[in-house]
Amino acid sequence: MNGPLSLTLLSFFTLLAYLYKGWHTGFASTFLYYILLTLILYESLLYFTSFLKMEVMREISSKRLQAGGKQFVTIKMKRKLPFPLIWYAAHERWPENMPFVPSQIVFPWFKKEIDITLEIPQLARGVYELKEITIVCGDLFGLMKLDKTIDRLDQFIVYPRYDLLGTWSVKDGQHSGHASIARRHSDELTSVVGVREYAYGDRLSQIHWKATAKNHTLKTKEYEYHVSNHFAVFLDTRPSAYPDNAAFEKAIRLVASLIYLGKKRQLKYSLLLEGALGRARMLEGAQEHDFFRVLEELARLRLDGEGSVASLVGQTLPQLPRGTHLVIVTSQVDRSLSVLLTDLAQKRTTVELFLASESSADDQRMWIHKLQGSGVILHRELA
C-alpha cells in the first residue's frame, strides 16, 4: 500500500476509534484508540523520514571482466535521520541480456550507512549500462511501502573469454601428426636475415654459432618470418553463417584467443570485420592497449553482417603487409571463399580456416572437401 493511501486509511480508522471511545468509554475502546494513534504516528514518521536527505551511490566491483565471471554491484545509502523501525531494499533496472538478480532486504536499525550488495553470476559478453536505482522501504507490519528512483548511469564491459586455445591441439592440415594451435615457428620455411640476442625459449637449432663465438654471447638467428611477423584474423558476422548464437559466441571466443596468443608472442595482428556500407574495416595492434581495444570491439560485436567473406577479405588484402598470415573464422564455406583461399595458398600465403560449427549441407561439404590438400590449413575440431 502506498504512503498517502495508508495514512488516509489509518487517519480514518483512528477518527472512528476516537468517536467510539467518546461514545463508549471503556478499556477496549481506549486501548483500540491508542493503538491506532501509535500506529499512525509510527507510519507518519516513516513516511516523512525514510528518504529525507538520503544519499544513494552505486559501486561496481569491476569495470572490465571476462564472460562467465561475476559482477558485484553495491548500493550505498546514507541517512541523515536513522529511523530504526524500517526495512530497505534496492532494485536495479537490469539490461535485457543480464540474468535475473534477486533483491535483498535489510533492517538497518540505527545505522546511518546501509550497503546492499547484489551478485550477478555468469555474465555474457557485452556492454552493460545501469541507469536507475530504485530504493524501496516499508514498515514492520506491511501497511506501507514507499519507493524512490534515482537516475545514475554506470557502465561496465564484459570481454569475451580468450582461453579457448590454451591446451587445444588440432591437425596441422599440411604436415602429418598434430600441432598446437599456438602460432608455429616458421624458421624452416624462410631464410636467415640477421641475428639477435638469445631469448629464453629459443631452440638450440636457432643459435647462430659463428656470431656467438665472435661476440662471446649467445646469438639467435633472425628469420624472415620474424621480421614480417604479422597475422590477420577475419571474423564472419553474417547470421546465415552460424546455425545458432552459441556457434557465433564460440567464434568470437576463438578470435579473442588467437589475438591473445599473438599478443603473448609479441606479434603484430589485425582484426578484420565488416564495417558500414558493406566495407571491410581493420583494427591493428601490437601493444597491450591495442589488445583491449580489440576485446572491446569484440564485446560490442553483433551478428548483423551482410557482405560475403570472400569480398571483404579481398578488400583488405592490399592493405596487409606482404607475408601476412591470414586466419578466417566462419561456419559457412561457399564457392567464392573456397576459390579465394585456394588461390592465396597457391601464392604461398599461409591461410588457416577455422570452422566454428560443422554444416550438414552437401554443397558446403563439397567446398570444404576441395580445400583439403589445397594448402589451406583447415581446423574442423571446433565444430
C-alpha positions as CSV (number, residue, x, y, z in Angstrom):
1,M,0.0,0.0,0.0
2,N,1.4,3.4,-0.9
3,G,2.1,6.1,1.7
4,P,-0.7,8.6,1.2
5,L,-3.4,5.9,0.9
6,S,-2.1,4.2,4.0
7,L,-2.0,7.4,6.1
8,T,-5.5,8.3,4.9
9,L,-7.0,5.0,5.9
10,L,-5.2,5.0,9.3
11,S,-6.4,8.5,10.0
12,F,-10.0,7.5,9.1
13,F,-9.9,4.4,11.4
14,T,-8.2,6.5,14.2
15,L,-11.0,9.0,14.0
16,L,-13.6,6.3,14.2
17,A,-11.8,4.8,17.2
18,Y,-11.8,8.3,18.9
19,L,-15.5,8.7,18.3
20,Y,-16.2,5.2,19.6
21,K,-14.1,5.9,22.7
22,G,-16.1,9.1,23.4
23,W,-19.4,7.2,22.9
24,H,-18.5,4.0,24.8
25,T,-15.9,4.7,27.4
26,G,-14.1,1.5,28.4
27,F,-10.8,-0.4,28.3
28,A,-11.4,-1.9,24.9
29,S,-12.3,1.4,23.1
30,T,-9.4,3.3,24.8
31,F,-6.9,0.5,24.0
32,L,-8.0,0.4,20.4
33,Y,-7.8,4.2,20.1
34,Y,-4.2,4.5,21.5
35,I,-3.1,1.5,19.4
36,L,-4.3,3.2,16.2
37,L,-2.9,6.6,17.4
38,T,0.6,5.0,18.0
39,L,0.4,3.3,14.6
40,I,-0.4,6.4,12.7
41,L,2.4,8.3,14.4
42,Y,4.8,5.5,13.5
43,E,3.6,5.4,9.9
44,S,3.8,9.2,9.6
45,L,7.4,9.2,10.9
46,L,8.3,6.5,8.4
47,Y,6.6,8.4,5.5
48,F,8.4,11.7,6.2
49,T,11.8,10.5,7.3
50,S,12.6,7.3,5.2
51,F,14.1,9.2,2.3
52,L,14.8,12.6,4.0
53,K,18.2,13.9,2.8
54,M,19.2,10.4,1.8
55,E,22.3,10.0,-0.5
56,V,22.4,7.0,-2.8
57,M,25.5,5.8,-4.6
58,R,26.4,2.7,-6.7
59,E,29.8,0.9,-6.7
60,I,30.7,-1.7,-9.3
61,S,33.4,-4.2,-8.3
62,S,35.0,-4.3,-11.8
63,K,34.6,-2.1,-14.9
64,R,36.1,-4.9,-17.1
65,L,35.7,-8.6,-16.7
66,Q,35.5,-11.7,-18.9
67,A,32.4,-13.6,-19.9
68,G,31.3,-16.1,-17.4
69,G,32.6,-14.0,-14.5
70,K,30.7,-12.5,-11.6
71,Q,29.9,-8.9,-11.0
72,F,29.1,-7.3,-7.7
73,V,27.0,-4.2,-7.5
74,T,26.8,-2.4,-4.2
75,I,24.1,0.1,-3.4
76,K,25.3,2.5,-0.7
77,M,22.7,4.7,1.2
78,K,23.5,7.4,3.7
79,R,20.7,8.6,6.0
80,K,20.6,11.8,8.0
81,L,17.8,10.6,10.3
82,P,18.4,6.9,11.2
83,F,14.8,5.8,11.9
84,P,15.1,2.3,13.3
85,L,11.8,0.5,12.7
86,I,12.0,0.2,8.9
87,W,13.4,-2.1,6.2
88,Y,15.1,-1.2,2.9
89,A,15.6,-3.0,-0.4
90,A,17.3,-1.9,-3.6
91,H,16.5,-2.8,-7.2
92,E,18.3,-2.0,-10.5
93,R,16.7,-1.7,-13.9
94,W,18.8,-4.5,-15.4
95,P,19.5,-4.8,-19.1
96,E,17.6,-7.4,-21.0
97,N,20.7,-9.7,-21.6
98,M,21.5,-9.8,-17.9
99,P,20.5,-12.8,-15.8
100,F,17.8,-12.5,-13.1
101,V,19.2,-10.9,-9.8
102,P,17.1,-11.3,-6.7
103,S,16.9,-8.2,-4.4
104,Q,17.8,-8.2,-0.7
105,I,16.0,-6.7,2.3
106,V,18.0,-5.2,5.2
107,F,16.9,-3.9,8.6
108,P,19.3,-1.0,9.3
109,W,18.0,-0.2,12.8
110,F,20.1,2.8,13.9
111,K,22.8,2.6,11.2
112,K,23.2,5.7,9.1
113,E,25.1,3.9,6.3
114,I,23.4,1.0,4.6
115,D,25.1,-1.3,2.0
116,I,23.2,-3.7,-0.2
117,T,25.4,-5.9,-2.5
118,L,23.9,-7.7,-5.5
119,E,25.7,-10.5,-7.1
120,I,25.4,-11.0,-10.9
121,P,26.6,-14.5,-11.9
122,Q,27.6,-15.9,-15.4
123,L,27.7,-12.6,-17.3
124,A,27.6,-12.9,-21.1
125,R,29.8,-10.9,-23.5
126,G,28.6,-7.3,-24.0
127,V,28.5,-3.8,-22.7
128,Y,26.1,-3.2,-19.8
129,E,24.6,0.1,-18.7
130,L,22.9,0.6,-15.3
131,K,20.8,3.6,-15.5
132,E,18.4,3.7,-12.5
133,I,18.4,2.7,-8.8
134,T,15.1,2.1,-7.1
135,I,15.1,2.2,-3.3
136,V,12.1,0.5,-1.6
137,C,11.3,0.8,2.1
138,G,8.4,-0.2,4.3
139,D,7.1,-0.7,7.8
140,L,7.3,-3.8,10.0
141,F,3.6,-4.5,9.6
142,G,3.3,-4.4,5.8
143,L,0.9,-1.4,5.9
144,M,3.1,1.0,3.9
145,K,5.5,0.6,1.1
146,L,7.5,3.5,-0.4
147,D,9.9,3.7,-3.3
148,K,12.3,6.3,-4.8
149,T,14.0,6.1,-8.1
150,I,17.4,7.8,-8.6
151,D,18.9,8.3,-12.1
152,R,22.6,7.2,-12.0
153,L,24.5,5.9,-15.0
154,D,27.3,3.4,-14.7
155,Q,28.7,1.2,-17.4
156,F,30.9,-1.9,-17.4
157,I,32.1,-4.2,-20.2
158,V,32.3,-7.9,-20.4
159,Y,35.0,-9.1,-22.7
160,P,34.8,-12.5,-24.5
161,R,36.9,-15.2,-22.9
162,Y,40.2,-15.8,-24.6
163,D,41.4,-19.1,-23.1
164,L,39.9,-21.4,-25.7
165,L,43.2,-22.3,-27.3
166,G,45.2,-22.7,-24.1
167,T,45.5,-26.5,-24.4
168,W,43.8,-27.1,-27.8
169,S,45.6,-29.3,-30.3
170,V,44.5,-29.9,-33.8
171,K,45.7,-31.5,-37.0
172,D,48.1,-29.3,-38.9
173,G,46.5,-29.7,-42.3
174,Q,49.8,-29.5,-44.2
175,H,52.0,-31.8,-42.2
176,S,51.5,-35.1,-40.6
177,G,50.8,-35.5,-36.9
178,H,49.4,-32.8,-34.5
179,A,50.5,-29.3,-33.7
180,S,49.4,-26.7,-31.1
181,I,47.1,-24.0,-32.4
182,A,49.6,-21.6,-30.9
183,R,51.5,-20.0,-33.8
184,R,54.2,-22.3,-35.2
185,H,57.7,-21.1,-35.8
186,S,58.3,-21.0,-39.5
187,D,62.1,-20.8,-39.4
188,E,62.3,-23.9,-41.6
189,L,60.3,-22.2,-44.3
190,T,62.2,-18.9,-44.7
191,S,65.8,-17.7,-44.9
192,V,68.0,-16.2,-42.2
193,V,68.2,-12.3,-42.5
194,G,70.1,-11.4,-39.3
195,V,70.9,-12.2,-35.7
196,R,69.6,-11.1,-32.4
197,E,70.2,-11.6,-28.7
198,Y,69.3,-15.0,-27.3
199,A,65.9,-15.1,-25.6
200,Y,64.6,-17.7,-23.2
201,G,62.7,-20.4,-25.1
202,D,64.7,-20.2,-28.3
203,R,65.6,-23.6,-29.6
204,L,69.1,-24.9,-29.9
205,S,68.8,-25.1,-33.7
206,Q,68.2,-21.4,-33.8
207,I,71.5,-20.4,-32.2
208,H,73.9,-18.7,-34.7
209,W,77.2,-20.3,-33.5
210,K,79.6,-18.1,-35.6
211,A,78.0,-14.9,-34.2
212,T,78.0,-16.4,-30.7
213,A,81.7,-17.2,-30.9
214,K,82.6,-13.7,-32.3
215,N,80.6,-11.8,-29.7
216,H,81.1,-14.2,-26.7
217,T,77.3,-14.1,-26.0
218,L,74.6,-16.3,-27.3
219,K,73.1,-15.0,-30.6
220,T,69.9,-16.3,-32.3
221,K,69.2,-16.4,-36.0
222,E,66.6,-13.9,-37.1
223,Y,64.4,-15.3,-39.8
224,E,62.4,-13.5,-42.5
225,Y,59.2,-14.7,-40.8
226,H,60.1,-12.9,-37.6
227,V,60.9,-9.7,-39.4
228,S,57.5,-9.5,-41.1
229,N,55.6,-11.5,-38.5
230,H,52.0,-10.3,-38.9
231,F,48.8,-12.2,-38.9
232,A,45.2,-11.1,-39.6
233,V,42.0,-12.6,-38.4
234,F,38.8,-12.2,-40.2
235,L,35.5,-13.0,-38.4
236,D,32.4,-13.7,-40.3
237,T,29.4,-11.8,-38.7
238,R,26.6,-12.9,-41.1
239,P,23.6,-14.5,-39.3
240,S,23.4,-17.1,-42.1
241,A,27.0,-18.2,-41.3
242,Y,26.1,-19.8,-38.0
243,P,23.4,-22.3,-37.0
244,D,22.8,-20.6,-33.6
245,N,24.1,-17.8,-31.4
246,A,26.2,-20.3,-29.4
247,A,28.3,-21.0,-32.5
248,F,28.8,-17.3,-33.0
249,E,29.9,-16.8,-29.4
250,K,32.4,-19.7,-29.9
251,A,33.7,-18.0,-33.0
252,I,34.2,-14.7,-31.0
253,R,36.0,-16.6,-28.2
254,L,38.2,-18.2,-30.8
255,V,39.2,-14.9,-32.4
256,A,39.9,-13.4,-28.9
257,S,42.1,-16.4,-28.1
258,L,44.0,-16.1,-31.3
259,I,44.7,-12.4,-30.7
260,Y,45.7,-13.1,-27.2
261,L,48.2,-15.7,-28.3
262,G,49.6,-13.2,-30.8
263,K,50.0,-10.6,-28.1
264,K,51.8,-13.0,-25.8
265,R,54.3,-13.7,-28.6
266,Q,54.6,-10.0,-29.4
267,L,53.3,-10.4,-32.9
268,K,51.6,-7.7,-34.9
269,Y,48.0,-8.5,-35.6
270,S,44.9,-7.2,-37.4
271,L,41.2,-7.9,-36.8
272,L,39.1,-7.7,-39.9
273,L,35.4,-7.1,-39.7
274,E,32.6,-5.9,-41.8
275,G,32.0,-2.1,-41.4
276,A,29.5,0.4,-42.6
277,L,28.0,0.2,-46.1
278,G,29.4,-3.3,-46.5
279,R,33.0,-2.2,-46.5
280,A,35.7,-4.0,-44.6
281,R,37.4,-2.4,-41.6
282,M,40.6,-3.3,-39.9
283,L,41.8,-2.9,-36.3
284,E,45.6,-3.2,-36.0
285,G,47.6,-3.8,-32.8
286,A,50.8,-4.9,-31.2
287,Q,50.7,-3.3,-27.7
288,E,48.7,-4.1,-24.5
289,H,46.2,-1.2,-25.0
290,D,45.6,-2.4,-28.6
291,F,44.6,-5.8,-27.3
292,F,42.0,-4.4,-25.0
293,R,40.7,-2.2,-27.8
294,V,40.2,-5.3,-29.9
295,L,38.5,-7.0,-27.0
296,E,36.1,-4.1,-26.5
297,E,35.3,-4.3,-30.2
298,L,34.5,-8.0,-29.9
299,A,32.4,-7.3,-26.8
300,R,30.2,-4.9,-28.8
301,L,30.0,-7.1,-31.9
302,R,26.6,-8.2,-33.1
303,L,25.5,-10.9,-35.6
304,D,24.4,-8.4,-38.3
305,G,26.8,-8.8,-41.2
306,E,25.7,-8.9,-44.8
307,G,28.8,-9.0,-47.1
308,S,30.4,-12.2,-48.3
309,V,33.6,-13.3,-46.7
310,A,35.5,-13.5,-50.0
311,S,34.5,-10.0,-51.0
312,L,35.5,-8.4,-47.6
313,V,38.8,-10.4,-47.4
314,G,39.6,-9.3,-50.9
315,Q,39.1,-5.6,-50.0
316,T,41.6,-5.9,-47.1
317,L,44.4,-7.9,-48.8
318,P,46.1,-4.9,-50.4
319,Q,46.3,-3.2,-47.0
320,L,48.0,-6.1,-45.3
321,P,51.8,-6.4,-45.2
322,R,53.5,-8.9,-47.5
323,G,53.7,-12.4,-46.0
324,T,50.8,-11.8,-43.6
325,H,49.4,-15.0,-42.1
326,L,45.6,-15.0,-42.8
327,V,43.1,-16.6,-40.5
328,I,39.4,-17.0,-41.4
329,V,36.8,-17.8,-38.7
330,T,33.3,-18.8,-40.0
331,S,30.9,-21.7,-40.2
332,Q,30.0,-21.3,-43.9
333,V,32.2,-22.1,-46.8
334,D,30.9,-21.3,-50.3
335,R,32.4,-21.4,-53.8
336,S,33.8,-17.8,-53.7
337,L,35.6,-18.3,-50.4
338,S,37.0,-21.7,-51.4
339,V,38.4,-20.3,-54.7
340,L,39.9,-17.3,-52.9
341,L,41.6,-19.3,-50.2
342,T,42.9,-21.9,-52.7
343,D,44.3,-19.1,-54.8
344,L,46.1,-17.5,-51.8
345,A,47.5,-20.8,-50.7
346,Q,48.9,-21.3,-54.2
347,K,50.6,-17.9,-54.0
348,R,52.4,-19.2,-50.9
349,T,50.2,-17.2,-48.5
350,T,49.7,-19.0,-45.2
351,V,45.9,-19.4,-44.8
352,E,44.1,-21.1,-41.9
353,L,40.3,-21.7,-41.8
354,F,38.6,-22.3,-38.5
355,L,35.1,-23.7,-38.6
356,A,33.1,-22.7,-35.5
357,S,30.4,-25.4,-36.4
358,E,30.0,-28.2,-38.9
359,S,27.5,-27.7,-41.6
360,S,25.3,-30.6,-42.8
361,A,24.7,-29.0,-46.3
362,D,26.1,-31.1,-49.2
363,D,27.4,-28.0,-51.1
364,Q,29.3,-26.8,-48.1
365,R,30.8,-30.2,-47.5
366,M,31.9,-30.3,-51.1
367,W,33.8,-26.9,-50.9
368,I,35.3,-27.9,-47.6
369,H,36.5,-31.2,-49.1
370,K,38.1,-29.3,-52.0
371,L,40.1,-27.1,-49.5
372,Q,41.7,-30.2,-48.1
373,G,45.0,-30.8,-49.8
374,S,45.0,-27.3,-51.4
375,G,47.5,-25.9,-48.9
376,V,44.8,-24.3,-46.7
377,I,45.2,-25.3,-43.0
378,L,41.7,-26.4,-42.1
379,H,40.6,-26.7,-38.4
380,R,37.4,-28.6,-38.0
381,E,37.7,-29.8,-34.4
382,L,35.8,-26.7,-33.2
383,A,32.7,-27.9,-35.0
